[in-house]
């Protein structure tokens, strides 16, 4: 569909082939992938002060703890992680931004026997559910940790770690900027301060209503994080999501190097360390608290004693988008064909696969194998007698 202006009654609106609602990690990745396929796409984003998970993201491309109880999500995350090298290169070509992607693996440090036992039990369950697909994660001892992290002092409290070669990280703010810039350079239209207040469906065309004008397209993607909960019922979709707060500490920049992410600890490509993250069910309160920040700092120092001398520069709280099972939801409306939902708390991990497989699904109807498992209908299975 060529770009044009349509008139419905007395209302003028801008047309496109696809409207993507949400300019965060999910929305920007899908919109970028659509633009790469030459699909005329408009991305509608909220104001700068909107409640955004994207701007507080920790930056992990993480597989080892994703999908307990749903192997399809583990495999989906692993496939995305393996697409990430090519995705980062493509973003660099399209947007001219190096997003700082590292893919040499990642580990979760375990403090004490109880944590080791719990992690071992979880890994065994994930290995069993993976079956022939395999589960690439192992428990490693202190010597193996030191070998992977040369020059870094490991705290006495560290008993072991779980290590996965599929894990990695990126600079999340650079990633968001790269996807948005790449999208516009490829011909996409990004519209900020366009919070969608309503969606109408008229003769096979979706109309997204905003204070800055209305937008019309035969397809619409809801990828607006917590905003999906309000919008989904307008197109016959279900969005069983809830907020969860996470807090993060950021240190000064230093010379020493931590060459891979260590779960709740990572060094950015700019040299500072990030410590986190908490899991707090407090609604939409995105503040910070001294008690939680103290616990985060104490754990970081227990893992790496030399961190005790670092200066903390800032902290923030951010609200995750969680589904009941912490796995992604992808759906197309049966009552409003052409309306899609895409959401998860793993926006960085899944950015590569969202730009590839999910954009293709929206553009061409190409359904990835096992994709039906991501439907929100999995939360509505009636109980058996």
C-alpha positions in Angstrom: 0.0 0.0 0.0 1.5 3.4 -1.0 1.6 6.0 1.7 -1.4 8.2 1.5 -4.0 10.1 3.5 -7.4 8.5 4.0 -10.6 10.2 5.0 -13.2 8.5 7.2 -16.1 10.8 7.7 -14.7 14.2 8.7 -11.5 12.7 10.2 -8.2 12.7 8.2 -5.8 10.0 9.0 -2.4 8.7 7.8 -2.2 5.3 6.2 0.4 2.5 6.2 0.6 -1.2 5.6 1.3 -1.9 9.3 1.0 0.1 12.5 3.3 -0.9 15.4 2.2 0.5 18.7 5.1 0.8 21.0 8.7 2.1 20.4 10.5 0.0 23.0 12.5 -3.2 22.6 9.7 -5.2 21.2 8.0 -2.6 19.1 11.3 -1.2 17.7 12.6 -4.6 16.8 9.5 -5.7 15.0 9.2 -2.3 13.2 12.8 -2.5 12.2 12.3 -6.0 10.8 9.2 -4.9 8.8 11.1 -1.9 7.3 13.9 -4.4 6.3 11.2 -6.2 4.3 10.1 -2.9 2.6 6.8 -3.0 4.5 5.4 0.6 4.8 5.3 0.8 8.6 4.5 3.5 11.1 5.7 3.1 14.7 3.6 5.0 17.3 5.4 5.7 20.6 4.5 7.5 23.8 6.0 10.5 25.5 9.4 10.6 27.0 7.9 10.3 30.5 6.0 7.2 29.7 6.5 4.1 31.9 9.1 2.3 29.8 10.8 -1.0 30.5 13.2 -0.4 27.6 15.1 2.5 29.2 15.8 0.5 32.4 16.9 -2.8 30.7 19.9 -4.6 32.1 21.1 -5.5 28.6 21.4 -9.3 28.8 21.1 -11.7 25.9 20.2 -14.5 28.2 19.2 -18.1 27.6 20.2 -20.3 30.6 17.2 -19.4 32.8 14.5 -18.9 30.2 11.6 -21.3 29.7 11.3 -23.5 32.8 8.0 -25.3 32.1 7.9 -24.3 28.4 10.8 -25.6 26.3 9.5 -23.8 23.2 10.5 -20.5 24.9 14.0 -21.9 25.8 14.5 -22.9 22.2 13.1 -19.5 21.0 15.5 -17.6 23.2 18.5 -19.8 22.2 17.7 -19.2 18.5 17.5 -15.5 19.0 20.8 -15.5 20.8 22.4 -17.3 17.9 20.9 -14.7 15.4 22.3 -11.9 17.5 25.7 -11.6 15.8 24.3 -11.1 12.4 21.6 -8.8 13.8 24.2 -6.6 15.5 26.1 -6.3 12.3 23.0 -5.5 10.4 22.1 -2.7 12.8 25.6 -1.3 12.5 25.2 -1.2 8.7 21.7 0.3 8.9 22.1 2.7 11.7 25.8 3.3 12.1 25.7 2.3 15.8 27.8 -0.4 17.5 25.5 -1.9 20.1 28.4 -3.5 22.1 27.2 -7.1 21.5 29.3 -9.8 23.3 28.5 -13.5 22.7 31.3 -15.4 24.5 28.9 -16.9 27.1 27.6 -15.9 30.5 27.4 -17.3 34.0 25.4 -17.0 37.2 27.5 -17.0 40.3 26.1 -19.2 43.1 26.7 -18.3 46.8 26.6 -21.3 49.1 25.4 -24.9 48.9 21.7 -24.0 48.9 22.0 -21.9 45.7 24.1 -24.6 44.0 21.6 -27.3 44.8 18.6 -25.1 43.7 20.3 -24.2 40.4 21.3 -27.8 39.8 17.7 -28.9 40.3 16.4 -26.3 37.9 19.0 -27.2 35.2 18.0 -30.9 35.5 14.4 -30.0 35.0 15.2 -27.9 31.9 17.5 -30.6 30.5 14.7 -33.2 30.9 12.1 -30.9 29.2 14.6 -30.2 26.4 14.9 -33.8 25.5 16.8 -34.4 22.2 17.2 -30.6 21.7 19.7 -30.5 24.6 20.2 -27.8 27.2 23.6 -26.0 26.9 24.3 -25.1 30.6 26.5 -26.6 33.2 27.6 -26.1 36.8 31.3 -25.1 36.9 33.6 -24.9 39.9 35.7 -22.1 41.3 38.8 -23.0 39.2 36.7 -22.9 36.0 35.2 -19.5 37.0 38.7 -18.1 37.5 39.8 -19.5 34.1 36.9 -17.7 32.4 37.4 -14.5 34.4 41.2 -14.0 34.5 42.5 -11.1 36.6 39.2 -10.8 38.6 39.2 -11.7 42.3 36.5 -14.2 43.1 34.9 -13.9 46.6 35.2 -16.7 49.1 31.3 -16.9 49.2 31.2 -18.0 45.6 30.8 -21.8 45.6 30.2 -22.4 41.9 28.4 -21.0 38.8 26.1 -22.0 36.1 27.6 -21.3 32.7 26.0 -21.2 29.2 27.8 -20.6 26.0 24.7 -19.1 24.5 24.5 -16.1 26.8 25.9 -12.6 26.2 25.0 -8.9 26.5 24.6 -5.6 24.7 24.4 -1.9 25.5 20.5 -1.6 25.8 20.3 2.1 25.2 22.5 1.9 22.1 20.4 -1.0 20.9 17.2 0.9 21.3 18.7 3.9 19.5 20.0 1.7 16.7 16.7 0.0 16.0 14.8 3.3 15.9 17.4 5.0 13.7 17.7 2.0 11.4 13.9 1.9 11.1 13.7 5.5 9.9 16.7 5.2 7.6 15.0 2.2 6.0 11.9 4.4 5.3 9.9 3.7 8.4 7.9 6.5 10.1 8.5 7.0 13.8 6.0 9.2 15.6 6.8 10.0 19.3 4.3 11.5 21.7 1.5 9.5 20.0 -0.1 7.5 22.8 -2.9 5.4 21.3 -6.1 6.2 23.1 -8.3 3.8 21.1 -8.4 1.3 18.2 -11.3 1.0 15.8 -11.8 -1.7 13.1 -13.6 -0.5 10.0 -14.0 -2.6 6.9 -10.7 -4.5 7.4 -8.8 -1.4 8.3 -7.5 -0.6 11.9 -7.6 3.0 13.0 -5.3 3.9 15.9 -6.5 7.1 17.5 -4.0 9.5 19.1 -4.1 13.2 20.2 -1.8 14.0 17.3 -3.9 12.4 14.6 -5.3 9.1 13.6 -3.4 6.3 11.7 -5.0 3.6 9.5 -3.6 0.2 8.3 -4.9 -3.3 7.5 -2.5 -4.7 10.1 -1.7 -3.5 13.6 0.9 -4.8 16.2 0.4 -4.2 19.9 3.9 -4.1 21.4 3.5 -1.3 23.9 4.5 -3.1 27.1 2.1 -2.4 29.9 0.0 -0.4 27.5 -1.0 -3.6 25.9 -3.3 -4.5 28.8 -5.6 -1.6 27.9 -5.4 -1.9 24.2 -5.7 -5.7 23.6 -9.4 -6.0 24.4 -10.1 -3.4 21.7 -9.1 -6.0 19.0 -10.3 -9.2 20.7 -6.9 -10.1 22.3 -5.9 -11.1 25.8 -2.9 -9.6 27.6 -2.3 -11.3 30.9 0.6 -9.2 32.0 1.6 -7.7 35.3 4.3 -5.2 36.5 7.4 -6.1 38.5 10.0 -3.6 39.7 13.7 -4.2 39.4 16.4 -1.9 40.8 19.8 -1.4 39.3 23.0 0.3 40.6 25.7 1.8 38.3 29.3 2.4 39.2 32.0 4.7 37.9 34.0 3.7 34.9 37.1 1.6 35.6 40.0 0.0 33.7 39.6 -3.6 35.0 37.6 -5.9 32.6 34.8 -8.3 33.2 34.7 -10.0 29.9 31.3 -11.7 30.2 28.0 -11.0 32.0 27.7 -12.7 35.3 23.9 -12.7 35.8 23.2 -9.8 38.0 26.5 -8.2 37.3 27.8 -6.9 34.0 30.3 -4.3 32.8 29.1 -2.0 30.1 31.1 -1.3 26.9 31.7 2.2 28.5 33.5 0.7 31.5 31.0 1.1 34.3 29.5 -1.8 36.2 25.8 -2.5 36.6 24.6 -4.4 39.6 21.0 -5.8 40.0 18.4 -6.8 39.8 15.6 -7.0 42.3 12.2 -8.6 41.8 9.5 -6.6 43.6 5.8 -6.9 43.2 4.8 -3.3 43.9 2.5 -2.3 41.1 3.8 0.6 39.0 6.0 2.2 41.6 9.4 2.6 39.8 11.2 4.2 42.7 14.3 2.9 44.5 14.8 1.9 48.2 17.9 1.9 50.3 17.3 -1.6 51.7 17.1 -3.2 48.2 20.1 -1.3 46.9 22.1 -2.4 50.0 21.3 -6.0 49.3 22.3 -5.7 45.6 25.6 -4.0 46.6 26.4 -6.6 49.2 25.9 -9.5 46.8 28.1 -7.8 44.2 30.9 -7.4 46.8 30.5 -11.0 48.0 31.0 -12.1 44.3 33.9 -9.7 43.6 35.5 -8.1 46.8 37.3 -5.5 44.8 34.0 -3.9 43.9 33.9 -2.5 47.5 36.1 0.4 46.4 34.0 1.5 43.5 31.9 4.6 43.7 28.2 4.3 42.9 27.1 7.0 40.5 23.4 6.4 40.1 20.5 4.0 40.6 17.1 3.5 39.1 14.0 1.4 39.3 12.1 0.1 36.3 9.0 -1.9 35.7 9.2 -5.3 33.9 6.4 -6.7 31.8 5.7 -10.2 33.1 3.3 -12.8 31.8 2.0 -15.4 34.3 4.7 -18.0 33.3 7.4 -15.4 32.4 7.4 -16.6 28.8 6.6 -14.6 25.7 3.1 -14.1 24.3 2.6 -13.8 20.5 -1.0 -13.9 19.2 -3.1 -12.9 16.2 -6.7 -12.0 16.9 -9.4 -14.4 15.6 -12.1 -11.8 15.9 -10.0 -9.1 14.3 -7.6 -10.8 11.8 -4.6 -8.6 11.2 -4.3 -7.5 14.8 -1.2 -9.0 16.6 0.2 -8.9 20.1 3.8 -9.4 21.0 5.1 -9.1 24.6 7.7 -10.4 27.1 10.1 -9.1 29.7 13.0 -10.3 27.5 13.1 -7.5 24.9 16.9 -7.5 24.5 17.3 -11.3 24.2 14.4 -11.6 21.7 15.2 -8.5 19.6 17.0 -10.5 17.0 14.3 -13.0 16.5 11.5 -10.4 16.7 13.2 -8.5 13.9 13.5 -11.7 11.8 10.8 -14.3 12.5 8.1 -12.1 14.1 8.4 -9.4 11.5 8.1 -12.0 8.8 5.0 -13.5 10.5 3.3 -10.1 10.5 4.4 -9.2 7.0 3.8 -12.6 5.2 1.9 -14.8 7.6 4.9 -17.2 7.9 4.2 -19.0 11.1 7.4 -20.3 12.8 7.2 -24.0 14.0 5.5 -24.4 17.4 4.5 -20.8 17.4 0.9 -21.6 18.6 2.5 -22.5 22.0 3.1 -18.7 22.6 -0.6 -17.9 22.4 -2.2 -16.4 25.5 -4.8 -19.2 25.2 -2.4 -21.3 27.2 -3.5 -19.5 30.3 -7.1 -20.3 29.7 -7.0 -24.1 29.6 -10.0 -25.5 31.6 -9.2 -27.6 34.6 -9.8 -31.4 34.3 -11.9 -33.3 36.7 
